[in-house]
Amino acid sequence: MAAAAALWRVLLAGSLLAARPPAGAQQSATVANPMPGAFSDLLPHFLLEPQDVYIVKNKPVSLACRATPATQIYFKCNGEWVHQGEHVTQRSTDQGTGLPLLDVRIDISRQQVERIFGLEEYWCQCVAWSSSGTTKSQKAYVRIAYLRKNFEEEPMGREVSIEQEIVLACRPPEGIPPAEVEWLRNEEPVDPALDASVYVTPEHSLVVPRARLADTANYTCVAKNMVARRRSSSAPITVYVDGGWSGWSRWSLCALDCTHWRSRECSDPAPHHGGQECQGAELETRNCTTELCSHPASGPEDVALYVGLVAVAVCLVLLLLVVVLVCCRKKGGLDPDVADSSILTAGFQPVSSKPAKAGTSHLLTIQPDLSTTTMTYQGSLCSRQDGHSKFQLSNGHLLSPLGAGRHTLHHSSPAAEGVDFVSRFAAQSCFRSLPRGAANMAYGTFNFLGGRLLIPNTGISLLIPPDAIPRGKIYEIYLTLHKQEDARLPLAGCQTLLSPIVSCGPPGVLLTRPAILALGHCVEANVADWSIRLKKQSCEGTWEDVLQVGEQPASGLYFCQLEGQAAYVFTEQLGRFALVGESLSMAAAKRLKLLLFAPASCSSLEYSVRVYCLRDTPDVLQEVLQLEKQLGGQLIGAPRVLHFKDSYHNLRLSIHDVPSSLWQSKLLASYQEIPFYHLWSGLQPFLHCTFTLERLTPSTCQLACKVWVWQVEGDGQSFSINLNIAKDTSFSDWLVPDSEAGCPALVGPSAFKIPFLIRQKIISSLDTPCARGADWRTLAQKLHLDSHLSFFASKASPTAMILNLWEARHFPSGNLAQLAAAVAEVGKQDSALFAVSEAEC
């Protein structure tokens, strides 16, 4: 019996009956330090358990355990035993109890964690043995620490009045572990514990309940964790104080002219940081009577003097009336295309809180008649009906849109015109690569009124501002989307194509103002990580760098406004354009869009899941959707965005959790790969991989699995699939019909959100610099375009450039109320800025 008990203890110590340690540990079947008999029936308990840790960059981390009484301790990670050779073991004895102590440590590398990236979290736990059994520790999770570069929301600067509440929002970048947030005021930390005038909300917003002049500063949100420290853009806050009058002084002595006076100053308080000056008189005078002043009697000579003054005044009034009449007649010939000079003010009317009396209103009820303007349009025309075009300024002036003008339009069949238009240009050397059809192309005929071309569902458009085409000239203009093989754009080294290749032309036309070409891009814009160039192809076929994006243009011919997902190119010379980038660090990333498709129905045993990786621009998305529509595919889940870094690592794709009792995968390897350069170059706008599955029985109709897409040492995304393959899913539910995609050409006023005469009033009011700042520079600041002031200033009308960019950015869903609010803020700095004069009325 004693021999059997001893054998039992040996078997337990060797882990042959308990949970088995790794094969390398089975050699230690005997106990190195025999346990005292008094404690032989105790289970081991842990004095130290492994804790959650983070891997920073490529530095390995350690996990440690300590247990007593224990004869062996081994780590198990994600259900698999860690090899004995990877354990570092130290044995000792507890001096107080005499029990054996066992300390064990292992190291975990970044590569070990990345091997199961996306499948589940990496975890480890300890298993300790004694002669009485085993005990498991808690699980410790090992995570790769990171901190994204871009803030989810950055604080925005603004101007506030004194005593007003200030709220600066900040949502830090995504990170593991989550970032801690602190605030800087003029580069000095803001500590709510020391400054009772501020506090920070649980959402990390900085709040100043009552603004003081001392709160005028630049505020910066700082996010940090163990990996990195990120700074948001600085938000300038200006606290202004309107001026207030001091008390009146005492009345002065009565002067010889029988008047005395008193004064006051605008100093209680004085206006600060752009606050308004005091309203009212600074000096007040009154009549007085004392013995020091005299009132001489009027004689005949005084009567003659008064008569002469009256005669002079009458003459001046008559002369003024003559001048006004002459000016009014000159206004009548301001523009040969405008039927009546009064329409320049027809869009403006003063607004009063009180109802106007009959006969006193300055509202012009005469609508402009544009029937004298005739345009011949060679293409499809769509008039934009916008029910939200009311344009109101909150400072007391209303700018109402004009009634729709009447235009004479001539157009014929679009299909016939498409072939006819292309054939007219096909013989010219600059246009031989144009597609021989109307697909991916828009065209129209334009004059000085301007207009807009757009290729539906691609995010590509061309804005031709008013007066960009010289008066008296008519241009036939086209807009075309090209494929890379047609454009033959060469890329050198690590350059990558970031946008579609787009042509607008013909190149030889004369424009007096820049047109604006809008096109999508896939760059995660960060000035420190990218060098982005605007390229233009000459008629000889060579590509040239015409602009370094983000730097001041060497000439005024080109300019590029780069935003989150679109670029707006100002150009006075039409041609073929593309955005090409070169990464300056391995942190540079391109946006890839991931889409999963599967057959809408399947009658065979094989079933294929297609994973598309494409440039994140609307034109490529539209191309893939049209392709899958022809293949009869259905979209699985919502598209995902993956940030593909310039790290030279390939993109991997794998399928998991396929029910083996119903399906089998025909993929021999554990994952598929797309080479890094194929995706990074951008020469192929989309690539795809196919996972082929086979049903074990024809009756199987349900498919549930997961698809993982990730870049080694980079970003990753997962898709969950849950399909009934016997059910036919309609493709048209999520594809935009061609009939609803929008009109490819808009001519004249219908192409613009801002009514023409209101636009002219804003331009004439804001182009002239103003000492108070009530000019185009303030408008640019209100619209967050103040980083481009030098480009706007180089043009004859900076305000027109700002309004043109607003039109390009906000078509067709632009909110005129927001623009009106920005213009109203400018108008507050000069109350007479948008006033309508009696002469204009």
Residue pairs with C-beta under 8 A, 6 or more apart in sequence:
9 40
9 131
10 29
10 30
10 31
11 17
12 18
12 129
12 130
12 131
12 132
12 133
13 29
13 30
13 31
13 71
13 72
13 129
13 131
14 26
14 28
14 29
14 30
15 21
15 25
15 26
15 72
15 129
16 26
16 29
18 129
18 133
18 134
19 127
19 134
20 26
20 81
21 72
21 74
21 81
21 84
21 127
21 129
22 74
22 81
22 82
22 83
22 84
24 83
24 84
24 85
25 72
25 74
25 81
25 84
28 72
31 71
31 131
32 71
32 91
33 71
33 91
33 93
33 100
35 69
35 71
35 99
35 100
35 130
35 131
36 98
36 99
39 69
39 97
39 98
39 99
40 131
40 132
41 131
41 132
42 69
42 99
42 130
42 132
43 130
43 132
43 133
43 134
43 135
44 67
44 68
44 69
44 70
44 128
44 129
44 130
44 134
44 135
45 67
45 68
45 135
46 65
46 66
46 67
46 126
46 128
46 135
46 137
47 66
47 67
47 68
47 101
48 64
48 65
48 66
48 103
49 65
49 126
49 137
49 138
49 140
50 63
50 64
50 65
50 75
50 124
50 125
50 126
50 137
50 138
50 139
50 140
51 63
51 140
52 140
52 141
52 142
52 143
53 61
53 62
53 63
53 108
53 140
53 142
53 143
54 61
54 142
54 143
54 144
54 145
54 176
54 177
54 226
55 61
55 108
55 109
55 110
55 113
55 142
55 143
55 144
55 145
56 145
56 226
56 227
57 110
57 227
58 110
60 107
60 108
60 109
60 110
61 107
61 108
61 142
62 105
62 106
62 107
62 108
63 75
63 105
63 106
63 108
63 124
63 140
63 142
64 103
64 104
64 105
65 73
65 75
65 103
65 104
65 105
65 126
65 128
65 137
66 101
66 102
66 103
66 104
67 73
67 101
67 102
67 126
67 128
67 135
68 94
68 97
68 99
68 100
68 101
68 102
69 99
69 100
69 130
70 100
70 101
70 102
70 128
70 129
70 130
71 100
71 102
71 129
71 130
71 131
72 102
72 128
72 129
73 87
73 89
73 102
73 104
73 126
73 127
73 128
73 129
74 81
74 82
74 84
74 87
74 104
74 126
74 127
75 81
75 82
75 87
75 104
75 106
75 124
75 125
75 126
75 127
76 82
76 124
76 125
76 126
76 127
77 108
77 112
77 122
77 123
77 124
78 116
78 120
78 122
78 123
78 124
82 106
82 124
86 106
86 107
87 104
87 105
87 106
88 104
88 105
88 106
89 102
89 103
89 104
90 102
90 103
90 104
91 100
91 101
91 102
91 103
92 100
92 101
92 103
93 99
93 100
93 101
94 100
94 101
102 128
104 126
106 124
108 122
108 124
108 142
110 144
112 122
113 122
113 142
113 143
113 144
114 144
114 712
114 713
116 122
117 710
117 716
118 708
118 710
118 716
118 718
119 656
119 708
121 141
121 143
122 141
122 142
122 143
123 139
123 140
123 141
123 142
124 139
124 140
124 142
125 136
125 137
125 138
125 139
125 140
126 136
126 137
127 134
127 135
127 136
127 137
128 134
128 135
128 136
128 137
143 176
143 177
144 176
145 175
145 176
145 177
145 225
145 226
145 227
146 175
146 176
146 227
147 173
147 174
147 175
147 179
147 223
147 224
147 225
147 227
147 228
147 230
148 173
148 174
148 175
148 230
149 173
149 230
149 526
149 587
150 173
150 524
150 526
151 170
151 171
151 172
151 173
151 221
151 223
151 230
151 232
152 171
152 172
152 173
152 174
153 169
153 170
153 171
154 170
154 221
154 232
154 233
154 235
155 168
155 169
155 170
155 206
155 219
155 220
155 221
155 232
155 233
155 235
156 168
156 169
156 235
157 218
157 219
157 234
157 235
157 236
157 237
157 238
158 235
158 237
158 238
159 237
159 238
159 239
159 240
159 273
159 274
160 166
160 211
160 237
160 238
160 239
160 240
161 211
161 239
161 240
161 241
161 242
161 275
162 211
162 212
162 213
162 239
162 240
162 241
163 210
163 211
164 210
164 211
164 239
165 207
165 208
165 209
165 210
165 211
166 206
166 207
166 208
166 211
166 215
166 237
167 205
167 206
167 207
168 183
168 205
168 206
168 207
168 219
168 221
168 235
168 237
169 203
169 205
170 181
170 183
170 204
170 205
170 206
170 221
170 223
170 232
171 203
171 204
172 178
172 179
172 181
172 204
172 221
172 223
172 230
173 179
173 223
173 230
175 223
175 225
175 227
176 225
177 225
177 226
178 225
179 223
179 224
179 225
179 230
180 223
180 224
180 225
181 200
181 204
181 221
181 222
181 223
182 189
182 190
182 222
182 224
183 189
183 190
183 200
183 206
183 219
183 220
183 221
183 222
184 190
184 219
184 220
184 222
185 217
185 218
185 219
186 217
186 218
187 218
187 220
190 198
190 206
190 219
192 198
192 199
192 200
197 208
197 209
197 210
197 212
197 215
198 206
198 207
198 208
199 206
199 207
199 209
200 206
200 207
201 207
204 221
206 219
206 221
208 215
211 237
211 239
212 239
213 239
213 241
213 272
213 273
215 237
215 239
216 237
216 238
216 239
216 273
217 236
217 237
218 234
218 235
218 236
218 237
219 234
219 235
219 236
219 237
220 231
220 232
220 233
220 234
220 235
221 231
221 232
222 229
222 230
222 231
222 232
223 229
223 230
223 232
224 230
238 273
238 274
239 272
239 273
240 271
240 272
240 273
240 274
240 275
241 269
241 270
241 271
241 272
241 273
241 275
242 271
242 275
242 276
243 266
243 267
243 269
243 270
243 271
243 275
243 276
243 277
243 278
244 266
244 268
244 269
244 278
245 264
245 265
245 266
245 268
245 278
245 280
246 264
246 265
246 266
246 267
246 268
247 264
247 268
248 262
248 263
248 264
248 284
249 262
249 263
249 264
250 262
251 260
251 261
251 262
251 286
252 260
252 261
252 262
253 260
253 292
254 260
254 288
254 289
254 290
254 292
254 293
255 288
255 292
255 293
256 292
256 293
256 294
257 293
258 287
258 288
258 289
258 293
258 294
258 295
259 285
259 286
259 287
259 288
260 285
260 286
260 288
261 283
261 284
261 285
261 286
262 283
262 284
263 282
263 283
263 284
264 282
265 282
266 277
266 278
266 282
271 277
271 278
274 773
274 829
324 839
327 839
328 341
328 839
331 341
331 344
332 340
332 341
333 341
334 341
334 344
337 372
337 373
337 448
337 471
338 344
338 368
339 368
339 369
339 370
339 372
340 366
340 368
340 369
342 364
342 366
343 364
343 366
343 367
343 368
343 402
343 757
344 757
344 760
344 761
344 840
345 364
345 757
345 761
345 836
345 840
345 841
346 364
346 366
346 367
346 368
346 402
346 757
347 399
347 400
347 401
347 402
347 755
347 757
347 758
347 761
348 397
348 398
348 399
348 400
348 758
348 761
348 834
348 836
349 361
349 362
349 363
349 364
349 397
349 398
349 400
349 836
350 362
350 396
350 397
350 398
350 835
350 836
351 396
351 397
351 398
352 396
362 836
362 841
364 841
367 402
367 403
368 402
368 403
368 405
368 757
369 405
369 406
370 405
370 406
370 407
371 405
371 406
371 407
371 408
373 405
373 407
373 449
374 407
374 408
375 407
375 408
375 409
375 445
375 447
375 449
375 474
375 747
375 748
376 409
376 410
376 445
376 474
377 409
377 410
377 411
377 444
377 445
377 745
377 747
378 411
378 417
378 421
378 443
378 444
378 445
378 476
379 411
379 414
379 417
379 421
379 442
379 443
379 444
379 445
379 744
379 745
380 411
380 414
380 743
380 744
380 745
381 409
381 411
381 444
381 743
381 745
381 746
381 747
382 742
382 743
382 745
382 746
382 750
383 404
383 746
383 750
384 746
384 750
384 751
384 812
386 753
388 815
388 816
388 817
389 401
389 753
389 755
389 816
390 400
390 401
390 816
390 817
391 398
391 399
391 400
391 401
391 754
391 755
391 758
391 816
391 817
391 819
391 820
392 398
392 399
392 817
392 820
393 399
393 820
393 823
393 824
393 827
393 834
394 820
394 821
394 824
395 824
395 827
395 828
395 831
397 827
397 834
397 835
397 836
399 755
399 758
399 761
399 820
399 834
401 755
401 758
402 755
402 756
402 757
402 758
404 749
405 748
405 749
407 747
407 748
409 747
411 417
414 438
415 438
417 443
418 437
418 438
418 441
418 443
419 437
419 438
421 438
421 443
421 476
421 478
422 434
422 435
422 436
422 437
422 438
422 441
425 431
425 434
425 478
425 506
426 432
426 434
426 436
428 506
429 539
430 505
430 506
430 507
430 539
431 505
431 506
433 482
433 486
433 487
434 441
434 478
434 480
434 503
435 441
435 480
435 486
440 455
440 458
440 480
440 481
441 455
441 478
441 479
441 480
441 481
442 453
442 454
442 455
442 478
442 479
442 744
442 745
443 453
443 476
443 477
443 478
443 479
443 744
443 745
444 451
444 453
444 476
444 477
444 744
444 745
444 747
445 474
445 475
445 476
445 477
445 747
446 464
446 469
446 474
446 475
446 477
446 747
447 469
447 471
447 473
447 474
447 475
448 466
448 467
448 468
448 469
448 470
448 471
448 472
448 473
449 466
449 747
449 748
449 749
449 756
450 463
450 464
450 465
450 466
450 467
450 468
450 469
450 748
450 751
450 752
451 464
451 745
451 746
451 747
451 748
451 751
452 461
452 462
452 463
452 464
452 745
452 746
452 751
452 752
452 811
453 461
453 462
453 464
453 477
453 478
453 479
453 504
453 744
453 745
454 460
454 461
454 462
454 479
454 742
454 743
454 744
455 461
455 479
455 481
455 619
455 744
456 738
456 741
456 742
456 744
457 618
457 622
457 736
457 741
458 481
458 500
458 520
458 618
458 619
458 622
459 518
459 519
459 520
459 566
459 617
459 618
459 619
460 479
460 481
460 500
460 502
460 517
460 518
460 519
460 520
460 619
461 479
461 517
461 518
461 808
461 811
462 477
462 479
462 504
462 515
462 516
462 517
462 518
463 515
463 516
463 518
463 751
463 804
463 807
463 808
463 811
464 477
464 515
464 751
465 513
465 514
465 515
465 516
465 800
465 804
465 807
466 752
466 756
466 759
467 512
467 513
468 511
468 512
468 513
468 514
468 515
469 475
469 509
469 511
469 512
470 510
470 512
473 510
475 509
477 504
477 505
477 506
477 509
477 574
478 503
478 504
478 505
478 506
479 502
479 503
479 504
480 502
480 503
480 504
481 500
481 501
481 502
481 619
482 500
482 501
482 502
482 503
482 576
483 501
484 497
484 501
484 683
484 684
484 685
487 501
487 537
487 576
487 578
488 541
489 497
489 501
489 535
489 537
489 543
489 578
489 580
490 543
491 497
491 580
491 681
491 682
491 683
493 582
494 582
494 583
494 646
494 680
495 580
495 581
495 582
495 681
496 580
496 581
496 582
496 583
496 590
496 680
496 681
496 682
497 578
497 579
497 580
497 615
497 681
497 682
497 683
498 521
498 522
498 523
498 532
498 579
498 580
498 581
498 590
498 682
499 519
499 520
499 521
499 522
499 567
499 578
499 579
499 617
500 519
500 520
500 578
500 617
500 619
500 620
500 685
501 576
501 577
501 578
502 517
502 519
502 576
502 577
502 578
503 575
503 576
503 577
504 515
504 517
504 574
504 575
504 577
505 574
505 575
505 576
506 574
507 539
507 573
507 574
507 575
509 574
511 572
511 573
511 574
513 572
513 795
513 797
513 800
513 804
514 559
514 570
514 571
514 572
514 795
514 801
514 804
515 570
515 571
515 572
515 574
516 568
516 569
516 570
516 571
516 804
516 805
516 807
516 808
517 568
517 569
517 571
517 577
518 566
518 567
518 568
518 569
518 808
518 809
519 566
519 567
519 569
519 577
519 579
519 617
520 565
520 566
520 567
520 616
520 617
520 618
520 619
521 562
521 565
521 566
521 567
521 579
521 617
522 590
522 591
522 592
522 615
522 616
522 617
522 682
523 530
523 532
523 562
523 579
523 581
523 590
523 591
524 588
524 589
524 590
524 591
524 643
525 532
525 562
525 564
526 587
526 588
527 550
528 584
528 585
529 583
529 584
529 585
529 587
529 588
529 589
530 581
530 582
530 583
530 584
530 588
531 548
531 581
531 582
531 583
531 584
532 548
532 549
532 550
532 562
532 579
532 580
532 581
533 545
533 547
533 548
533 549
533 579
533 580
533 581
533 582
534 545
534 546
534 547
534 549
534 558
534 560
534 569
534 577
534 578
534 579
535 543
535 544
535 545
535 546
535 577
535 578
535 579
535 580
536 543
536 544
536 546
536 558
536 573
536 575
536 576
536 577
537 543
537 544
537 575
537 576
537 577
538 544
538 575
543 578
546 557
546 558
547 553
547 558
547 559
547 560
549 560
549 562
549 567
549 579
550 562
552 790
552 791
553 559
553 791
556 572
556 791
556 794
556 795
557 571
557 572
557 573
558 569
558 570
558 571
558 572
559 569
559 570
559 788
559 791
560 567
560 568
560 569
560 570
560 579
561 567
561 568
561 570
561 785
561 788
561 805
563 809
565 616
566 809
567 579
568 805
568 808
568 809
569 577
570 791
570 801
570 805
571 577
581 588
583 646
585 646
586 645
586 646
586 647
587 645
587 646
588 645
588 646
589 643
589 644
589 645
589 646
589 715
590 615
590 616
590 643
590 644
590 679
590 680
590 682
591 615
591 616
591 641
591 642
591 643
591 644
592 613
592 614
592 615
592 616
592 641
592 642
592 643
592 644
592 679
593 612
593 613
593 614
593 615
593 616
593 620
593 621
593 639
593 640
593 641
593 642
594 611
594 612
594 613
594 639
594 640
594 641
594 642
594 709
594 717
594 719
595 611
595 612
595 614
595 621
595 624
595 635
595 639
596 609
596 610
596 611
596 612
596 635
596 636
596 637
596 707
596 719
596 721
597 609
597 610
597 612
597 628
597 631
597 633
597 634
597 635
597 636
598 607
598 608
598 609
598 610
598 633
598 634
598 636
598 721
598 723
598 725
599 607
599 608
599 632
599 633
599 634
599 725
600 632
600 633
600 634
600 728
600 729
600 730
600 731
601 632
601 725
601 726
601 727
601 728
601 729
602 725
602 726
605 694
605 695
605 698
606 666
606 692
606 693
606 694
606 695
607 692
607 693
607 694
607 695
607 703
607 725
608 690
608 691
608 692
608 693
609 636
609 655
609 690
609 691
609 693
609 707
609 721
610 628
610 633
610 688
610 689
610 690
611 653
611 688
611 689
611 690
611 691
611 707
611 709
612 624
612 686
612 687
612 688
613 642
613 651
613 674
613 679
613 686
613 687
613 688
613 709
614 620
614 621
614 624
614 685
614 686
614 687
615 682
615 685
615 686
616 641
619 685
620 685
620 686
621 639
623 685
623 686
624 686
625 735
628 635
628 731
629 731
629 735
632 731
633 731
634 729
634 731
635 734
636 719
636 721
636 723
637 719
637 720
637 721
640 709
640 717
640 719
641 717
642 709
642 710
642 711
642 715
642 716
642 717
643 714
643 715
644 651
644 679
644 680
644 711
644 714
644 715
645 711
645 714
645 715
646 680
647 676
647 711
647 712
647 713
647 714
648 676
649 676
649 711
649 712
649 713
649 714
650 673
650 674
650 675
650 676
650 711
650 712
651 673
651 674
651 676
651 679
651 709
651 710
651 711
652 671
652 672
652 673
652 708
652 709
652 710
652 711
652 712
653 671
653 672
653 673
653 674
653 689
653 691
653 707
653 708
653 709
654 670
654 671
654 672
654 707
654 708
655 665
655 667
655 691
655 693
655 705
655 706
655 707
655 708
656 705
656 706
656 707
656 708
657 704
657 705
657 706
658 664
658 665
658 693
658 705
659 704
659 705
661 696
662 695
662 696
662 697
662 700
662 702
663 693
663 694
663 695
663 696
663 700
663 703
663 705
664 693
664 694
664 696
665 691
665 692
665 693
665 694
666 692
666 693
666 694
667 691
667 692
672 689
672 691
674 687
674 689
678 684
678 687
679 687
691 707
693 703
701 724
701 725
701 726
702 722
702 723
702 724
702 725
703 721
703 722
703 723
703 725
704 720
704 721
704 722
704 723
705 721
706 718
706 719
706 720
706 721
707 718
707 719
707 721
708 716
708 717
708 718
709 716
709 717
709 718
709 719
710 716
710 717
742 812
749 755
749 756
752 759
752 807
753 807
753 810
753 811
753 812
753 814
753 816
754 762
754 803
754 806
754 807
754 816
754 819
759 800
759 803
761 834
762 799
762 803
762 823
763 797
763 799
763 800
763 803
765 833
765 834
766 774
766 775
766 776
766 779
766 799
766 826
766 833
767 775
767 776
767 797
767 798
767 799
767 800
768 775
769 775
769 777
770 829
770 830
772 829
772 830
773 829
774 826
774 827
774 829
774 830
774 833
775 826
776 792
776 798
776 799
776 802
777 786
777 789
777 798
778 825
778 826
778 829
779 799
779 802
779 822
779 823
779 826
780 786
780 788
780 789
780 792
780 798
780 802
782 822
782 825
782 826
783 802
783 806
783 819
783 822
785 792
785 802
785 805
791 801
792 798
792 801
792 802
795 801
806 814
806 819
807 814
823 834
826 833
827 833
827 834
